Each structure stands twice: as C-alpha cells, then as structure tokens.
Amino acid sequence: MEPKTLQDAVKYFSDEQSCIDAVAEARWPKGAVCPHCEAKEPYYLKTQKRWKCRACRKQFSVKVGTIFEESLLPLQKWMPALWMLTNCRNGVSSHEIGRTLGITQKSAWFVLHRLRLAMQKGSFEKFGGPGSAVEADESYVGGRATNMHKAKRAMFKTARESAVMMGDAQVVNKAAVWGVLDRKQRKVRATVVPKINRESLQTAVLNHVEYGSQIYTDQATVYKSLPKEYTHEFVNHLERYVNGQVHTNGLENFWSLTKRTLHGTYVAVEPFHLHRYMDEAMFRYNNRKDENGRKLSDGERFSLALSQIVGKRLTYAELTGKTDDARTTTPEPF
C-alpha cells in the first residue's frame, strides 16, 4: 500500500527494500534495465540489494544514473526529504531537513538541491496558441533595502544612480525573474533573466508563447511592439489591476507564493542558485491538479517527482561553483 501522508511515508520508507522497490518501479515500470548496456531482465542479488546484468555481467544499484548516484546517505533519508519538499507549500529549509533526518545542515542543503534538480522539467512545449490567453510578467527577488546595513544600502544606491546615468535603470540589489502563465492549462513557467529590457523579454515571449495567442501584461514598456502575430493587451496598474479579462493576477499569485517561500523559509538565496528554487516553486504550482482539474494527492505528487530522477546528476563541486562545469545543470534563460 502506497503512503498517503508524511507519517505513512516515514513508516513505509523506513525499510531499505521498500525504498529500492519504489525507486525501481519509478524508473523501470516494465522491469529493470541495465544502465551500462541497456540489456533487459537482469537478475536481482537479494543479499547485496543490487542487480547483475546477464549481458555485460556488470552489477548496478537502483541509484546508478539518478540524482542519488554515489550518495552515501541511505534511501530511507532521501525519500522523506523528497516527500516534504514536494508537498510543503512554503518549502522546507535545510536546517529542518537536517534535524528531521538526523544529518548535518550541509548534507541536507546538498540533498535539497539534488531533489530540486529532479523537479526540473527538461523539455517543454510553447504555451498558448490561436485563441488562447496567456499572462506575462516580470518581478524582482531580493532583500529589502530597509533591512540592509546603511553602508550596503549606500553602496547599492550609488550603483543604481550610475546605472541610471548610463541609461540602464535596473534594480541592482535584486535578481530579475520573468514568467508566463497559460490560463487554460493553469501552468506557469518562470526563469531567471540577466536584466529586464525589451530585447530579452520579447525574445522570451517568442520562445515560450505560440503565435496567435492573446498576451496580457502590465503597462511596462518592454512589452510594447510585440510581433503582430500576437494580440497584446495591457492593464495600467496605476489606474486599476483588472480590466475585464485583461490582468496578470494569475502570475501575481505565483510571485506571491514564491516570494513567501524565499523570504519566509529560505531567507537568503544566492542568485547563482535562484533558478533551482524557481524549479521547486514551479513544480508545486503546476502539479496542484491534473489535466482534468482533479486535485493531486501528496502521494501522486511525490511519485511524479520520483519519476524524474533519472539522467540528472549534480555534484557538490558543480553546486558550489568549484569546477569549470559548475553551470552544466543550469538551464539556459531562453
């Protein structure tokens, strides 16, 4: 019987064989396949809890080729961590995971980032289409100036004034993110962008939204002069937030949930890692319901994340930027 609550999950995944069976079922629904030569029907070595290929004669565990590869932590600790990350609405901090699972905060931080990689959707189709409505909006993520030390606040003020003098009015102490919401699918896609300007955001629209779509934005000038293949309408937030069907309240809801997570749970997020937290926020938001509008259970959301663990690898050196390939797992902005 599959677990339905966190208490059930902790009890169910307290047995190593149950963890192995769950991961094997998620990655090999039709039976185990050798990750070395892709031969089918390897035999299971029960005492060693691993498989042996009949063709290449190599042994392999269920962790090979997944985010768990070469981890010294047992799966009994990985499974509850994945359950909590996929189902805690405001995220879960590495300190809490460390205390709950009995591991160090440093290990818990690494575990969570590897799990966020599993939440990352590798490929996608464009949103919208003829007659479909999408919302596009941008936001800034970062600390409030009022909470900064006066020396740091003065430094950012000087940098901002210099940017304005150069004709590039950017919020220099915050990271910029851009998102698009498909109203029909009720799914969102968000990414970190180097800066908010017309060139980058119009390129984002072209790459993420089908021609023929109705695009609703705020009054930002960066969305003006979109290609004529789109029907673009905007609402002036200085006057109102809703004008019939013209609004960006769906995306504003997503930004609110995301910032509540970042400010309330994670507190301080480096821009270098921000895209991973956006992947986490998108996963939970996009998997609240299925395609028919039925609310997904915690177990179904957990199983979906578990099915995405294959072919993704993140080493500690890459995560901390200590290798030349430090950004190999970072998706391109557009």
Summary of the structure (lengths in Angstrom):
residues: 334
radius of gyration: 22.4
end to end distance: 42.0
largest distance: 70.5
contacts: 965
relative contact order: 0.13
helix: 40%
strand: 16%
